[in-house]
Amino acid sequence: MERIQSESSNHIQLCPCTDRRQSVDRRPDNTQESVEDLETVEKALKEHYCTAGELTFYTACSCVIKRGHDEHTSTSNEIIGEQFFKSNKRVIIIGEEGFGKTYLLQYVLQQWATGIILNDVILIYIKLESLSRNSCILEEVVKSTKGKIQSTKAISSALQEKDALVLLDGVQNFPLEDNPQTSNLHNSNPLTVESLLNNTYHSMFPNLKVWSTFRPKVGGVTFKTPYTSVNLDGFSEPQRKTYWRNTVEVFKQICLKATTYGDLIGESSVQALLSESELTKLMEASWDNTFQQLDMKVTKSPLLAYIFLLGYLGKMDFDLTENVCILALCKKWKIADWCPKFKGKDVLFDRDNLYYSKELMNGFCTSCLNFQVTLGNLTFCGNYPTYSCLPDVDGELKFEYVELPQKYFFNLIQHYAGKSLKITFIETAVSITKQQIQQTNKEKYAGLTVCSEKGKKKYQFNFNAANWESEDGKTAETRVESSQ
């Protein structure tokens, strides 16, 4: 279930949470005969995948299905049907960013895990962004189930005994070159990402079917024919309205059961939810007014509809809703028209939400520089901060739990030299070399206040003494490296 957060009046944040990929240090035991039977494997997979999606939120979207010379318009409901599964061994699901590819796979996965569809089939879901071509699918499943399945041999036997479907999510995130750190070809029975993409697994797994998601025009990765293509076309206007009504009803039930409404989405939003028919009418009018200048294709995005709803419920402020939506889509569509609207706004990039991406963050920050847009406050939470295109900030620049490259601290303060700005590092290691300090014109940094917070301890960097001092100024903590 997504986390709903209330928004401050001038703060932009992408709200939904996402699952962070988990791993275990223990290698599966493949040296002994597996004592796990087919029923045990299937039960473990269903328990693992049962929270993959949210059934109540799902609304069918439009799509075009093509196989050979046959092409017809349909909805995503057709893909979920038993007949589609029986008739298609290999499927590619194509859609722009924000058109529901991942959500559709996770919905299929949860429907299977809860016993609604494909009861005679084994399903496996794999996110490709952290794997390599030679990553073994069987071992990835063992690691992801965290001990519920003990060996790759058990999964291999299950895939050979029953019909099976592997869902490969995010070919656009797949590395073109193999990464030896994620390769695991030591298995005696490797079913690799490469073999699934190249359609070379049938001799060992004749009953296996593969679905994979692609963005249009992804270069360097092939999905060998024959296959059926499903082009997701997003929401029609009636579908978007149906989605809003369904989602508002879910939020309403959550609020009615909640002890404190404000902890979810705020008191004003709760009152609006209780009159949901009026709310959806207001949202429709706001949608038309906000996005009348956008390309029609953009407004079909299910992601846009979802973030619009969250922004509307987070604070009844159309400017905020507009900004949240634009932030999610700025890398793809009309940033030149929308970037100036962020002037003076507070922006948060949170690694732990569903719609964060490094590409999005870099695109947004670069656009702010190009259009000379100065933000209010800017916060990076989690990994992958942008290093070369940070925009101007009037208030505070904050890094929380960020893994900064060595010596990046020096590059950062150089970037903002001569400006008046507070930079704060929270639970983030920073370093600087003695040589860098010696080459520094300390007068350039007179307007910078650089702080570091570690647990309950707070420090401020003293450019003249080249060290970190506690708030009271009495205790100094040296964090200056002697290396060049």
C-alpha positions in Angstrom: 0.0 0.0 0.0 1.3 3.4 -0.9 2.3 5.8 1.9 0.3 9.1 1.8 2.2 12.1 3.1 0.8 15.6 3.8 2.6 18.4 2.0 3.7 21.7 3.3 2.4 24.7 1.5 5.5 25.3 -0.6 7.2 21.9 -0.6 7.3 19.5 -3.6 7.7 15.8 -2.8 6.9 12.7 -4.7 5.0 10.7 -2.2 4.5 7.0 -2.9 7.0 4.5 -1.4 8.7 1.7 -3.3 10.3 -1.5 -2.4 14.0 -1.3 -2.2 15.8 -4.4 -3.7 16.8 -6.7 -0.9 19.7 -9.1 -0.9 21.2 -11.7 1.4 24.8 -12.6 1.9 24.1 -16.3 2.2 24.5 -18.2 -1.0 21.8 -20.9 -1.6 22.8 -24.4 -0.9 22.9 -26.1 -4.4 25.2 -29.0 -3.4 22.5 -31.1 -1.8 19.3 -32.6 -3.1 16.4 -30.3 -2.5 13.7 -31.6 -0.1 11.3 -28.9 -1.3 8.4 -30.1 -3.4 6.4 -28.2 -6.0 3.7 -27.2 -3.6 6.3 -25.7 -1.2 7.9 -23.6 -3.9 4.6 -22.3 -5.2 3.4 -21.4 -1.7 6.7 -19.6 -0.9 6.5 -17.6 -4.2 2.9 -16.6 -3.5 3.7 -15.5 0.0 6.6 -13.4 -1.3 4.6 -11.8 -4.1 1.2 -11.3 -2.4 1.9 -7.6 -1.7 3.4 -6.8 -5.1 0.5 -4.5 -6.2 -2.8 -3.0 -5.0 -5.8 -4.7 -6.5 -8.3 -2.0 -5.6 -6.3 0.7 -7.4 -6.2 -1.1 -10.7 -8.1 0.4 -13.6 -7.8 -1.0 -17.2 -6.1 1.2 -19.7 -6.1 1.2 -23.5 -3.6 -0.8 -25.6 -2.9 -2.1 -29.0 -2.1 -5.8 -29.3 -0.1 -7.0 -32.3 0.9 -10.5 -33.3 2.3 -11.0 -36.8 -0.1 -9.3 -39.2 -2.9 -9.3 -36.7 -3.4 -6.1 -34.8 -6.4 -4.9 -32.7 -7.3 -2.3 -30.1 -8.1 -3.6 -26.6 -7.6 -2.9 -22.9 -5.1 -4.3 -20.4 -7.8 -6.6 -19.1 -7.3 -8.8 -22.1 -3.7 -9.4 -21.1 -4.7 -10.7 -17.7 -7.1 -13.3 -19.2 -6.4 -17.0 -19.3 -6.7 -17.1 -23.0 -4.0 -14.5 -23.6 -1.6 -16.5 -21.5 -2.3 -19.8 -23.3 -2.0 -18.1 -26.8 1.3 -16.2 -26.2 4.6 -17.6 -25.2 6.6 -14.4 -25.5 5.2 -10.9 -25.0 6.8 -7.4 -24.9 4.8 -4.7 -23.1 5.8 -1.3 -24.6 5.0 2.1 -23.1 6.4 5.5 -22.4 7.6 6.4 -18.9 4.6 6.6 -16.6 2.2 4.5 -18.7 1.8 1.7 -16.3 4.2 -1.1 -17.4 5.5 -2.0 -14.0 2.1 -1.6 -12.4 0.5 -4.0 -14.8 3.1 -6.7 -14.2 2.7 -6.3 -10.4 -1.0 -6.4 -10.7 -0.8 -9.7 -12.7 1.6 -11.0 -10.0 -0.7 -10.2 -7.1 -3.7 -11.6 -8.8 -1.8 -14.8 -9.2 -0.5 -14.8 -5.7 -4.0 -14.3 -4.3 -5.4 -17.2 -6.4 -7.5 -15.2 -8.8 -5.8 -16.0 -12.1 -3.4 -18.6 -13.6 -3.8 -21.2 -10.8 -2.0 -23.9 -12.7 1.0 -21.7 -13.4 4.2 -20.7 -11.6 5.1 -16.9 -11.8 8.4 -15.2 -11.2 9.0 -11.5 -11.2 12.5 -10.0 -11.9 13.5 -6.3 -11.9 16.4 -6.0 -14.4 18.0 -2.7 -13.2 20.5 -4.3 -10.8 21.3 -7.4 -12.8 23.6 -8.3 -15.6 23.2 -10.5 -18.7 24.6 -13.6 -17.0 22.6 -13.2 -13.8 20.9 -16.5 -13.0 17.2 -16.0 -12.6 16.9 -19.1 -10.3 19.5 -17.7 -7.9 17.9 -14.3 -7.9 14.6 -15.8 -6.8 16.3 -17.8 -4.0 17.9 -14.6 -2.7 14.8 -12.5 -3.0 12.6 -14.9 -1.0 15.0 -14.6 1.9 15.2 -18.3 2.9 11.7 -19.4 2.0 13.2 -21.3 -0.9 16.5 -23.0 -0.1 17.9 -24.1 -3.5 17.8 -23.2 -7.2 17.2 -26.9 -7.9 13.8 -26.7 -6.3 12.8 -23.8 -8.5 14.2 -25.4 -11.6 12.2 -28.6 -10.9 9.0 -26.5 -10.5 9.6 -24.6 -13.7 10.0 -27.9 -15.6 7.0 -29.6 -14.0 4.4 -26.9 -14.6 3.6 -24.1 -17.0 5.6 -21.0 -15.9 5.7 -17.3 -16.6 8.7 -15.0 -16.0 8.0 -11.3 -15.8 11.1 -9.2 -16.7 10.6 -5.6 -15.7 12.6 -2.7 -17.2 14.7 -3.7 -20.2 15.5 0.0 -20.5 17.4 -0.2 -17.3 19.4 -3.3 -18.4 23.2 -2.8 -18.7 24.5 -3.3 -22.2 27.8 -4.8 -20.8 28.0 -7.7 -18.3 28.8 -6.8 -14.7 31.0 -9.6 -13.2 29.8 -8.6 -9.7 26.3 -9.6 -10.5 27.0 -12.6 -12.7 26.4 -15.9 -11.1 27.0 -18.5 -13.8 28.6 -20.9 -11.2 25.1 -22.6 -11.0 24.9 -26.0 -12.7 21.5 -25.1 -14.1 21.7 -21.4 -15.2 18.5 -19.8 -16.5 20.0 -16.4 -17.3 18.6 -13.1 -18.3 20.5 -13.5 -21.6 18.8 -16.8 -22.4 15.3 -15.3 -21.7 15.9 -12.4 -23.9 17.4 -14.5 -26.7 14.8 -17.3 -26.5 17.4 -20.1 -25.9 15.9 -21.7 -22.9 13.3 -24.1 -24.4 15.4 -27.3 -24.4 15.5 -27.2 -20.6 12.3 -25.3 -19.9 9.8 -26.0 -22.7 6.8 -24.8 -20.8 8.3 -21.4 -19.8 6.8 -18.2 -21.1 8.4 -14.7 -20.9 6.8 -11.2 -20.7 9.1 -8.2 -20.6 8.5 -4.4 -20.4 10.2 -2.0 -22.8 10.2 1.7 -23.4 9.9 2.7 -27.1 13.1 2.8 -29.1 15.4 1.2 -26.5 18.7 0.5 -28.2 21.2 -2.2 -27.6 18.9 -4.9 -26.2 17.0 -7.3 -28.3 14.0 -9.6 -27.5 14.2 -12.4 -30.0 11.1 -13.2 -32.1 8.5 -14.6 -32.3 6.6 -12.5 -29.8 3.4 -10.6 -29.3 3.6 -6.8 -28.7 1.3 -4.9 -26.4 1.6 -1.1 -26.7 0.1 0.6 -23.7 -1.8 3.8 -24.7 -2.7 5.0 -21.3 -6.0 6.2 -19.9 -8.9 7.4 -22.0 -10.9 10.2 -20.3 -13.5 7.8 -19.0 -10.8 5.4 -17.8 -9.1 8.2 -15.9 -12.3 9.2 -14.2 -13.0 5.6 -13.3 -9.5 5.3 -11.8 -10.0 8.5 -9.7 -13.4 7.3 -8.4 -11.9 3.9 -7.5 -8.9 5.4 -5.8 -10.8 8.1 -3.9 -13.1 5.4 -2.5 -10.1 3.4 -1.2 -8.7 6.5 0.4 -12.0 7.3 1.9 -12.2 3.9 3.6 -8.7 4.3 4.9 -9.6 7.7 6.4 -12.8 6.4 8.0 -10.7 3.8 9.8 -7.8 6.0 10.7 -7.3 7.3 14.3 -6.0 10.6 13.1 -7.0 11.8 9.7 -4.2 14.3 9.6 -1.6 11.6 9.8 -2.7 10.4 6.3 -3.5 13.3 4.1 -4.7 16.2 6.1 -8.1 17.3 7.6 -9.2 19.4 4.6 -8.6 16.5 2.2 -10.6 14.1 4.5 -13.6 16.4 4.4 -13.3 16.4 0.6 -13.1 12.7 0.4 -16.3 12.3 2.4 -18.1 14.0 -0.5 -16.2 12.0 -3.2 -18.6 12.7 -6.1 -18.1 16.4 -5.7 -14.3 15.9 -5.3 -14.0 14.0 -8.6 -15.9 16.8 -10.4 -13.5 19.4 -8.9 -10.5 17.3 -9.9 -11.8 16.9 -13.5 -12.2 20.7 -13.8 -8.7 21.3 -12.3 -7.2 18.7 -14.6 -8.6 20.3 -17.7 -7.4 23.7 -16.5 -3.9 22.6 -15.5 -3.0 20.5 -18.6 -4.9 22.2 -21.4 -1.6 23.2 -23.0 0.0 19.7 -22.9 0.2 17.2 -25.7 -2.8 14.8 -25.6 -0.5 11.8 -25.3 1.0 13.1 -22.0 -2.4 13.5 -20.4 -3.1 9.8 -21.0 -0.4 8.8 -18.5 -1.7 6.8 -15.5 1.2 8.0 -13.5 0.2 11.6 -14.2 -3.3 10.8 -13.0 -2.0 9.2 -9.9 0.4 12.0 -8.9 -2.3 14.6 -9.7 -4.6 12.8 -7.2 -1.9 12.6 -4.6 -1.0 16.3 -5.0 -4.7 17.3 -4.8 -5.3 15.3 -1.7 -1.9 16.3 -0.1 -2.9 19.9 -0.3 -5.9 21.5 -2.0 -3.6 23.8 -4.0 -3.6 23.6 -7.8 -0.1 25.1 -8.1 1.3 22.3 -5.9 -0.5 19.6 -7.9 0.8 21.2 -11.1 4.3 21.2 -9.8 4.3 17.7 -8.5 3.0 16.4 -11.9 5.6 18.4 -13.8 8.4 17.2 -11.6 7.5 13.6 -12.4 7.4 14.2 -16.1 9.7 17.1 -16.8 12.5 15.0 -18.3 10.1 13.9 -21.1 7.7 16.7 -21.8 7.9 20.5 -22.2 10.3 21.4 -19.4 11.0 24.7 -21.2 7.3 25.7 -20.6 7.1 24.6 -16.9 10.6 25.0 -15.3 10.1 28.7 -14.5 7.1 27.8 -12.3 9.6 26.2 -9.8 11.2 29.6 -8.9 11.3 29.9 -5.2 9.8 26.5 -4.6 11.2 23.8 -2.2 12.1 20.6 -4.0 12.8 17.2 -2.4 14.3 14.2 -4.3 13.7 11.1 -2.3 15.4 7.9 -3.3 12.7 5.9 -1.6 9.7 6.8 -3.7 8.2 5.1 -6.7 8.8 7.8 -9.2 12.4 8.9 -8.4 15.0 8.4 -11.0 18.5 9.8 -11.5 17.6 10.7 -15.1 14.7 12.8 -13.8 16.7 14.5 -11.2 19.6 15.4 -13.5 17.2 16.6 -16.2 15.3 18.8 -13.7 18.5 20.3 -12.2 20.1 21.0 -15.6 16.9 22.7 -16.8 16.9 24.9 -13.7 20.4 26.0 -14.6 19.6 26.5 -18.2 16.5 28.6 -17.5 18.2 30.4 -14.5 15.6 29.2 -12.1 16.6 29.7 -8.4 14.9 27.2 -6.0 13.9 27.9 -2.4 15.3 24.9 -0.6 16.7 21.7 -2.3 17.0 18.3 -0.5 18.5 15.1 -1.8 17.6 12.0 0.3 19.2 8.7 -0.5 21.8 7.8 -3.1 22.6 9.2 -6.5 22.9 13.0 -6.0 23.7 15.0 -9.1 27.3 16.2 -9.1 27.7 18.6 -12.0 24.5 20.5 -12.5 23.3 21.7 -9.1 20.9 24.7 -9.5 21.0 27.9 -7.5 19.3 27.8 -4.1 18.1 30.8 -2.0 17.7 28.9 1.3 19.3 25.6 2.2 20.9 22.7 0.3 20.6 19.5 2.2 22.0 16.0 1.7 20.4 13.2 3.8 21.9 9.7 3.9 23.7 10.3 0.6 26.8 8.4 -0.5 29.1 11.1 -1.7 32.1 10.2 -3.8 35.5 10.9 -2.2 36.5 14.6 -2.3 33.0 15.6 -3.6 32.7 18.0 -0.6 35.4 20.2 -2.0 33.8 20.3 -5.5 30.5 21.1 -3.9 31.7 24.2 -1.9 33.7 25.3 -5.0 30.4 25.2 -7.0 28.7 27.6 -4.5 31.7 29.8 -3.8 30.8 33.5 -3.5 27.2 32.8 -2.7 25.2 33.0 0.5 23.9 29.5 1.2 23.6 27.0 4.0 24.7 23.4 3.1 23.8 20.6 5.5 24.9 17.0 5.5 22.8 14.6 7.6 24.3 11.2 8.2 26.5 11.7 5.2 30.3 11.3 5.2 32.3 14.2 3.7 36.0 14.7 3.3 38.5 17.3 2.0 42.3 17.0 1.5 45.0 19.3 3.0 46.2 20.2 -0.5 42.7 21.4 -1.5 42.5 23.6 1.6 45.9 25.1 0.9 44.7 26.0 -2.6 41.5 27.6 -1.3 40.8 31.3 -1.2 38.9 31.2 2.1 37.4 34.7 1.5 35.3 33.2 -1.4 33.4 31.0 1.1 32.5 33.8 3.5 28.8 33.5 2.6 28.7 29.7 3.0 27.5 27.9 6.2 28.4 24.2 6.0 27.0 21.9 8.7 27.1 18.2 9.4 24.8 16.2 11.6 25.7 12.8 12.9 23.2 11.3 15.3 22.6 14.0 18.0 26.0 15.7 17.2 26.0 18.8 15.1 29.1 20.4 13.5 30.0 23.4 11.4 32.9 23.6 9.0 35.5 26.3 9.9 37.1 27.3 6.7 39.9 29.2 8.5 40.9 26.3 10.8 40.0 23.7 8.1 38.1 21.4 10.5 34.7 20.7 11.9 33.7 22.3 15.2 30.8 21.4 17.4 28.0 23.9 17.9 29.5 25.3 21.1 32.7 25.9 19.3 34.8 24.3 22.1 35.2 20.8 20.6 36.8 20.3 17.2 36.5 17.1 15.2 39.2 16.8 12.5 38.0 15.2 9.3 40.7 16.4 7.0 42.4 13.8 4.9 46.2 13.8 4.5 45.9 12.1 1.1 46.3 14.1 -2.1 
